[in-house]
Amino acid sequence: MKNYSARHVFMAIAISMLLFSPIIWLIAPVVVTETAYYVRNGVFTYVYPSSYLLYGVAVGLLVAAPLLLWILDVKKWTVLTSILLLSASLYCFYGAALGYFQVTEEEIVYRAPFQQELQVYGWQDVEEVIYHVRPPESEDPSWYTFRFNDGASTEVNETRFVTQAQGKLNSLIRSQDIPLTYDEL
């Protein structure tokens, strides 16, 4: 059996993480959100684009840690820097995992990344919903704007999950006598 140096081990870890990082970046946000915030009567759960950005930063930092140890060799300062990169990566993963938007039959719940306070609104607290419709040839997605009685609002891009739940969402909005405005762009 060959005796590999620590540098070779970090090379293998860095290359493996580099190869799998796109998969982690695309799948982790949905898996974490659907697992951590699952509710039985949920219509859909949405991951904010800023959370995807934070997951991307976290994965980049996670890949950079062993990459640094491979390229610059294992020294005291590279180990400390890698530990800092790993810590920053965990912090970004944590902050990104906090952000989500969820519609259930009883309420709307959302929280932006890195925010501790959960925003919970019953359907009676929804003042208006605006559906901003983009033409099919547009590269940008259509989106919903939810406005609440207290003046707060949030936007939700139309993703695959939102599109699948669109009929049920529109039925919920209509059943609660909430104005649903279509804004064609």
C-alpha positions in Angstrom: 0.0 0.0 0.0 1.3 3.4 -0.9 1.9 6.1 1.7 0.0 9.2 0.5 0.9 12.6 2.0 -1.8 14.8 3.5 -1.6 17.0 0.5 -2.7 14.2 -1.8 -5.6 13.5 0.5 -6.8 17.1 0.3 -6.3 17.0 -3.5 -8.7 14.1 -3.7 -11.2 15.8 -1.4 -11.0 19.0 -3.3 -11.5 17.4 -6.7 -14.4 15.3 -5.4 -16.1 18.3 -3.9 -15.5 20.3 -7.0 -17.2 17.6 -9.1 -20.2 17.3 -6.8 -20.6 21.0 -5.9 -23.1 21.8 -8.7 -25.3 18.9 -7.5 -25.1 20.0 -3.9 -25.8 23.6 -4.9 -28.9 22.7 -6.9 -30.4 20.0 -4.7 -29.5 21.1 -1.1 -31.8 24.1 -1.0 -34.9 22.2 -2.0 -34.1 19.1 0.1 -33.3 21.2 3.2 -36.4 23.4 2.9 -38.8 20.5 2.1 -37.4 18.4 5.0 -37.0 21.1 7.7 -40.3 23.0 7.0 -42.6 20.2 5.8 -46.2 20.4 6.8 -49.0 18.0 6.0 -51.4 20.6 4.6 -48.9 22.6 2.6 -49.7 23.8 -0.8 -46.1 24.6 -1.7 -42.8 25.6 -0.1 -40.6 28.0 -2.0 -36.8 28.7 -1.7 -35.9 32.4 -2.2 -33.3 33.1 -4.9 -31.1 34.8 -2.2 -31.0 31.4 -0.4 -29.7 29.8 -3.6 -27.0 32.5 -3.8 -26.0 31.8 -0.2 -25.9 28.1 -0.8 -23.6 28.8 -3.8 -21.3 30.9 -1.6 -21.3 28.1 1.1 -20.5 25.4 -1.5 -17.7 27.6 -2.9 -16.2 28.1 0.5 -16.5 24.4 1.3 -14.6 23.6 -1.9 -12.0 26.3 -1.3 -11.0 24.9 2.1 -9.4 21.6 0.9 -8.3 23.3 -2.3 -6.2 25.7 -0.3 -4.6 22.9 1.6 -3.8 21.0 -1.6 -2.4 24.0 -3.6 -0.5 25.7 -0.8 0.4 22.6 1.1 -0.5 21.8 4.7 1.0 24.6 6.9 -0.2 26.2 10.0 -1.6 29.3 8.3 -3.3 27.3 5.5 -5.0 25.0 8.1 -6.2 28.0 10.1 -7.5 29.7 6.9 -9.2 26.4 5.9 -10.9 26.3 9.2 -12.1 29.8 8.8 -13.4 29.0 5.3 -15.3 26.0 6.7 -16.7 28.1 9.5 -17.9 30.7 7.0 -19.3 28.0 4.8 -21.3 26.6 7.7 -22.6 30.1 8.6 -23.8 30.6 5.0 -25.5 27.2 5.0 -27.2 28.0 8.2 -28.4 31.5 7.0 -29.6 30.1 3.7 -31.5 27.3 5.4 -33.5 29.8 7.4 -35.0 31.4 4.3 -38.2 30.0 2.9 -41.8 30.9 1.9 -44.7 28.4 2.5 -48.4 28.5 1.7 -50.7 26.2 3.6 -54.5 26.0 3.6 -54.6 28.1 6.8 -51.7 30.5 6.5 -48.7 32.0 4.8 -45.3 31.6 6.5 -42.1 33.1 5.4 -38.6 34.1 6.6 -35.8 35.7 4.7 -32.3 34.2 4.9 -30.4 35.0 8.2 -33.6 36.3 9.8 -34.7 34.7 13.1 -38.2 36.1 13.2 -40.8 34.1 11.4 -43.5 36.0 9.5 -46.9 34.2 9.9 -50.1 35.6 8.3 -53.5 33.9 8.2 -55.4 34.2 5.0 -57.6 36.9 6.6 -54.4 39.0 6.9 -53.8 39.0 3.1 -54.9 42.3 1.6 -54.1 41.5 -2.1 -52.2 39.1 -4.3 -50.8 40.3 -7.6 -49.7 37.8 -10.3 -47.1 39.4 -12.6 -47.4 37.5 -15.9 -44.4 37.6 -18.2 -44.8 36.5 -21.9 -43.8 32.9 -22.6 -40.8 34.0 -24.7 -39.4 35.9 -21.7 -36.4 34.3 -19.9 -37.4 35.8 -16.5 -40.2 34.0 -14.6 -43.6 35.3 -13.7 -44.1 36.0 -10.0 -46.6 36.6 -7.2 -46.6 39.6 -4.9 -48.4 39.0 -1.6 -49.4 42.1 0.3 -50.6 42.0 3.9 -52.8 44.2 6.0 -49.9 45.5 8.1 -48.1 46.8 5.0 -45.6 44.0 4.6 -45.2 42.2 1.3 -43.1 39.5 -0.3 -42.5 38.2 -3.8 -42.4 34.6 -5.0 -41.0 33.7 -8.4 -42.9 31.1 -10.4 -40.9 27.9 -10.1 -41.8 24.4 -10.9 -43.3 23.9 -7.5 -45.3 27.1 -7.6 -46.6 26.2 -11.1 -47.7 22.7 -9.9 -49.6 24.3 -7.1 -51.0 27.3 -9.0 -54.5 25.9 -9.4 -54.8 25.2 -5.7 -53.2 28.5 -4.8 -55.6 30.5 -7.0 -58.6 28.5 -5.5 -57.4 29.3 -2.0 -57.1 33.0 -2.8 -60.6 33.1 -4.4 -62.2 31.2 -1.6 -60.9 33.7 0.9 -62.3 36.6 -1.2 -58.8 38.1 -1.6 -58.4 40.3 -4.7 -56.2 38.5 -7.3 -54.9 41.0 -9.9 -53.2 39.9 -13.1 -50.4 42.3 -14.2 -49.4 41.4 -17.7 -45.9 42.7 -18.4 
